[in-house]
Amino acid sequence: MNSNATASKVLPAVLLDAPDDLDEINRLYRAKRWSDGLPIVPPTPARVERMLEGADGRDRNDIVALLAPAFNAATVERIAINAVMAGCDASLVPPLLAAVEAIAVPEFNLQALQATTNSVAVWIVVNGPAAAALEFNGTFNCLGEGAWANATLGRALRLVLRNVGGALPGDLDRATHGQPGKYTFCCAENEAANPWQPLHVERNLAREQSAVTVIGAEGTMNMNSHSKDADELLRVFAETIVHPPSNEYTHGGEPWIILGPEHAEILDRGGYSKADVKQALWEATKMHGRRMAKRDFARAVQSREAELGDIGPDTLLPIARRAGDIGLIVAGGPGTHSVYVPCFGNSRAVTRTFVAVDASGRAS
């Protein structure tokens, strides 16, 4: 149980009578604001029981976390209900439980993410042997449609954030625009194409462990460069990342780069380690404070004086507090593309391990 929870168990979910017709059920869920706007799979008792088989013996009433902003209890059963609605297989319950635990860790700052006017969404990155075993996509179109595990795990977490955490648009969720990633945002890392340590190993886990990492992501920016020179590639990446109306410069953030395998190979061949890439980007993305709007600069001064000391218009603001705070994974298929993922600023990624189960709910 996450340390934010104050009790170990709560009462089970309440059963409600519902119409048999699928269209009527979906109209009911829309009227009650229980769906994300897409059709749902009705969480009948039988379907929920099958989903709970993936919980590997955990009691259905165990609290996994208390979720902001409503701070309702995310029990194993309530998480399973939302997994059914999202279309998950029971084998996705372990990574979903791990993701729910991760978003409730204080440094992730879920309260701010759930209630902000920012467009931020929760991005899940899956690592380790379970990524392949559960058929998560980390190659072609890994941020797009077409992979059942990616789509339904990301959607299930969003439904939990909405139905348990209470983040209903226009109520506690105050996002000005939101983004498509608030439907689902999930991929695997392409570890086979990564010339360096994969994300979970970098975050002090064993390679043979499976893990999810949750990230507060504002969106995606494609970076298409045909350069074959490592230094030049890092220069154009850095110029893409620098943008004055940025939460990352305001707070000292945690920007992420999804390197396409071709770009990762160029950087590795150019003699760059993962740490070298982060250091080079951190140095090259420092931005003069005067580039920010006056009110935005005032916010940055207030937020970062303790970190940087006296801040003036000529101060070079680093996008992150330190080079190691820049996130870096390798994902995608062949092509001259990488992706910049600007992040919320005052949120930090959290990683949690899980043990994969097969379709019948047995540990595999």
C-alpha positions in Angstrom: 0.0 0.0 0.0 1.2 3.5 -0.8 2.3 5.4 2.3 -0.3 8.1 1.6 -3.1 5.7 2.5 -4.4 5.9 6.0 -6.3 2.6 6.2 -5.6 -0.9 4.8 -9.1 -1.7 3.5 -12.4 -0.1 2.6 -15.9 -1.5 1.8 -16.3 -3.2 -1.6 -17.7 -1.5 -4.6 -21.5 -1.2 -4.8 -23.5 -3.2 -7.3 -26.0 -1.3 -9.4 -28.7 -2.5 -11.7 -28.0 -1.5 -15.3 -29.8 -2.1 -18.6 -28.8 -5.1 -20.7 -28.4 -3.2 -23.9 -24.9 -2.0 -24.6 -25.9 1.3 -26.1 -28.1 2.0 -23.0 -25.2 1.1 -20.7 -22.9 3.5 -22.5 -25.6 6.2 -22.3 -25.8 5.6 -18.6 -22.1 5.8 -18.1 -21.9 9.0 -20.1 -24.7 10.5 -18.1 -23.0 9.6 -14.8 -19.7 10.8 -16.2 -18.0 7.5 -15.5 -16.6 7.1 -19.0 -13.8 9.1 -20.8 -16.1 9.8 -23.8 -15.3 6.5 -25.5 -17.4 3.3 -25.3 -16.7 1.2 -22.3 -16.8 -2.5 -21.5 -19.5 -3.0 -18.9 -17.9 -4.0 -15.6 -20.2 -6.9 -14.7 -19.4 -9.0 -11.6 -18.2 -11.8 -13.8 -15.8 -9.6 -15.8 -14.5 -8.0 -12.6 -13.8 -11.4 -11.1 -11.9 -12.4 -14.1 -9.9 -9.2 -14.0 -9.1 -9.8 -10.3 -7.4 -13.1 -11.2 -4.6 -10.9 -12.5 -4.1 -9.4 -9.0 -2.0 -12.4 -8.0 -3.8 -13.1 -4.7 -4.2 -9.5 -3.5 -7.3 -8.9 -1.5 -9.9 -7.0 -3.6 -10.4 -4.5 -0.8 -6.8 -3.7 -0.2 -6.0 0.0 -0.7 -3.3 0.6 -3.3 -3.3 4.4 -2.8 -5.3 7.4 -2.0 -5.6 9.4 -5.2 -5.7 13.2 -5.4 -7.5 15.5 -5.8 -10.5 13.8 -4.2 -8.3 11.4 -2.2 -10.6 8.5 -2.6 -9.2 5.0 -2.0 -8.0 3.2 -5.1 -8.6 -0.4 -4.0 -7.6 -3.4 -6.0 -11.3 -4.0 -6.9 -11.9 -0.4 -8.0 -8.8 -0.5 -10.1 -10.0 -3.8 -11.7 -13.4 -2.3 -12.5 -11.7 0.5 -14.4 -9.5 -2.0 -16.1 -12.5 -3.9 -17.4 -14.1 -0.6 -18.6 -10.9 0.2 -20.5 -10.8 -3.2 -22.2 -7.7 -4.6 -20.4 -6.7 -8.2 -20.2 -6.2 -9.6 -16.7 -2.5 -9.8 -17.4 -2.3 -6.0 -17.4 -3.5 -5.7 -13.7 0.1 -6.0 -12.2 1.5 -3.1 -14.3 -1.7 -1.1 -13.6 -1.4 -1.6 -9.9 2.2 -0.6 -10.0 1.3 2.6 -12.0 -1.4 3.5 -9.5 1.2 3.1 -6.6 3.7 5.3 -8.6 1.4 8.2 -9.3 0.6 8.6 -5.6 4.2 9.0 -4.5 4.6 12.6 -3.3 7.3 13.6 -5.7 5.1 12.8 -8.6 2.8 15.7 -7.3 -0.5 14.1 -8.5 -2.6 16.8 -6.8 -1.1 19.5 -9.0 -1.3 17.3 -12.2 -4.9 16.5 -11.6 -6.2 20.0 -10.9 -4.0 22.2 -13.0 -5.0 24.3 -16.1 -1.9 22.7 -17.8 -2.4 20.1 -20.5 -0.3 17.5 -18.6 -1.2 13.8 -18.9 0.3 10.8 -17.2 2.7 8.9 -19.6 3.6 5.3 -18.7 6.8 3.7 -19.9 7.1 -0.1 -19.6 10.5 -1.8 -19.2 11.8 -5.3 -18.7 10.9 -8.8 -19.8 7.2 -8.2 -19.3 7.1 -5.5 -22.0 7.6 -8.2 -24.7 5.7 -10.9 -22.8 2.6 -8.7 -22.5 3.0 -7.4 -26.1 3.6 -3.7 -25.3 4.8 -1.8 -28.3 8.1 0.1 -28.2 8.8 0.1 -31.9 6.8 1.3 -34.9 4.1 3.8 -33.9 4.7 3.1 -30.2 3.0 6.4 -29.2 0.1 5.8 -31.6 -2.7 3.4 -32.0 -2.6 -0.3 -32.8 -1.2 -2.0 -29.6 -3.8 -3.4 -27.3 -1.6 -3.4 -24.2 -0.4 0.2 -24.8 -3.9 1.5 -25.4 -5.8 -0.2 -22.7 -3.2 0.2 -19.9 -2.9 3.9 -20.5 -6.7 4.2 -20.7 -7.3 2.2 -17.6 -5.0 4.5 -15.6 -6.8 7.6 -16.9 -10.2 6.1 -15.9 -8.8 5.4 -12.4 -7.6 9.0 -12.2 -11.0 10.2 -13.3 -13.3 7.8 -11.4 -11.3 7.3 -8.2 -9.1 10.4 -8.2 -12.1 12.6 -9.0 -10.5 14.6 -11.9 -13.6 15.4 -13.9 -13.0 18.0 -16.7 -14.4 21.3 -15.7 -14.7 20.3 -12.0 -11.6 19.3 -10.2 -9.7 18.8 -13.5 -9.2 22.4 -14.7 -7.2 21.8 -17.9 -7.5 24.7 -20.3 -7.1 22.4 -23.3 -6.0 19.0 -22.2 -4.4 16.8 -24.8 -5.0 13.4 -26.6 -2.6 11.8 -24.1 -5.4 12.2 -21.5 -7.2 9.3 -23.2 -4.2 7.0 -23.2 -0.4 7.6 -23.1 1.7 4.4 -22.8 4.6 2.7 -24.6 7.4 0.3 -24.0 11.1 1.2 -24.4 12.8 -0.4 -27.4 15.5 -2.0 -25.2 16.9 -4.1 -28.1 17.8 -0.9 -30.0 19.1 1.0 -27.0 23.0 1.2 -27.0 23.0 2.2 -23.3 21.2 1.1 -20.2 17.4 0.9 -20.4 15.4 3.2 -18.2 14.7 0.8 -15.4 18.3 -0.3 -15.1 19.4 3.4 -15.1 16.9 3.8 -12.2 18.7 1.1 -10.1 16.7 -2.0 -11.1 18.0 -5.3 -12.4 17.6 -5.8 -16.1 15.5 -9.0 -15.5 12.9 -7.0 -13.5 9.8 -5.5 -15.1 8.8 -2.0 -14.2 6.5 0.9 -15.1 7.7 4.6 -15.0 5.0 7.3 -14.7 5.8 10.8 -16.1 3.9 14.0 -16.1 4.0 14.9 -19.8 2.7 18.0 -21.5 2.7 16.5 -25.0 5.0 15.5 -27.8 7.2 17.4 -30.3 8.5 15.5 -33.3 12.2 16.2 -34.1 13.0 15.1 -37.7 16.7 15.4 -38.5 18.7 13.6 -41.2 22.0 14.6 -39.7 24.6 11.9 -39.2 26.8 14.0 -37.0 26.3 13.5 -33.2 27.2 17.1 -32.2 25.0 18.6 -34.9 22.1 16.3 -33.9 22.4 17.4 -30.2 22.5 21.1 -31.3 19.2 20.9 -33.2 17.6 18.9 -30.4 18.6 21.6 -27.9 17.3 24.4 -30.1 13.9 22.5 -30.3 13.8 22.2 -26.5 14.3 25.8 -25.6 11.0 27.7 -25.4 10.3 30.7 -23.1 6.7 29.9 -22.1 7.8 26.7 -20.3 7.0 25.2 -16.9 10.4 23.5 -17.1 12.3 26.8 -17.0 9.9 28.2 -14.4 10.5 25.4 -12.0 13.5 23.5 -13.1 11.9 20.5 -14.7 12.4 17.0 -16.0 12.2 17.2 -19.8 12.2 13.9 -21.7 13.7 12.8 -25.0 12.5 9.7 -26.9 15.4 8.9 -29.1 14.6 7.0 -32.3 17.0 4.0 -32.7 18.8 5.7 -35.7 19.5 8.8 -33.7 20.6 6.8 -30.7 23.0 4.8 -32.9 24.5 8.1 -34.3 25.0 9.5 -30.8 26.6 6.2 -29.5 28.8 6.0 -32.6 29.9 9.6 -31.9 31.2 8.6 -28.5 28.3 9.8 -26.4 27.2 7.8 -23.4 23.7 8.4 -22.1 25.1 10.7 -19.3 27.1 12.6 -22.0 23.9 13.2 -24.0 22.1 14.5 -20.9 25.0 16.8 -20.0 25.3 18.2 -23.5 21.6 18.9 -23.7 21.5 20.5 -20.2 24.3 22.9 -21.1 23.0 23.7 -24.6 19.4 24.4 -23.4 20.3 27.1 -20.8 18.2 30.2 -21.6 18.5 33.8 -20.6 15.8 34.9 -18.2 15.0 37.9 -20.3 13.5 35.7 -23.0 10.6 34.9 -20.8 7.5 37.1 -20.5 7.8 39.5 -17.5 5.2 37.7 -15.3 6.6 34.3 -16.3 10.1 35.4 -15.3 8.8 36.7 -12.0 7.4 33.2 -11.3 10.7 31.6 -12.2 12.6 33.9 -9.8 10.2 33.0 -7.0 10.4 29.3 -7.8 14.1 29.0 -8.4 15.9 31.5 -6.1 16.7 28.9 -3.5 18.3 26.8 -6.2 20.1 29.4 -8.3 20.6 32.4 -6.0 20.0 35.9 -7.4 18.3 35.7 -10.7 18.3 38.5 -13.2 17.4 39.0 -16.9 20.9 37.8 -18.0 20.9 34.7 -15.8 21.1 31.5 -17.8 18.3 29.3 -16.6 18.8 25.6 -16.9 15.8 23.7 -18.1 16.4 21.1 -15.3 18.1 21.4 -11.9 20.8 19.1 -13.0 21.8 17.2 -16.1 20.7 13.9 -14.7 17.1 15.1 -14.4 16.7 15.0 -18.2 14.9 11.8 -19.0 16.0 9.7 -22.0 14.6 6.5 -23.5 15.1 4.8 -26.9 11.8 3.9 -28.6 10.2 3.8 -32.0 11.1 2.1 -35.3 13.5 3.0 -38.1 13.4 6.6 -39.3 15.1 10.0 -38.8 12.8 11.0 -35.9 13.0 11.6 -32.2 10.5 13.1 -29.8 10.8 15.9 -27.2 8.4 15.4 -24.4 8.1 18.7 -22.4 7.0 18.0 -18.8 5.0 19.6 -16.1 8.0 21.2 -14.3 7.3 20.5 -10.6 6.7 16.7 -11.0 9.2 13.9 -10.9 9.0 10.5 -12.6 8.4 7.5 -10.4 9.3 3.9 -11.2 7.7 0.8 -9.7 8.3 -2.9 -10.3 5.7 -5.6 -11.0 5.6 -9.3 -11.6 3.9 -10.3 -14.9 1.1 -12.8 -14.9 -0.3 -14.8 -17.8 -3.9 -14.6 -19.1 -5.1 -16.8 -16.4 -3.7 -14.6 -13.6 -0.7 -16.9 -12.7 2.7 -15.4 -12.3 4.8 -16.0 -15.3 
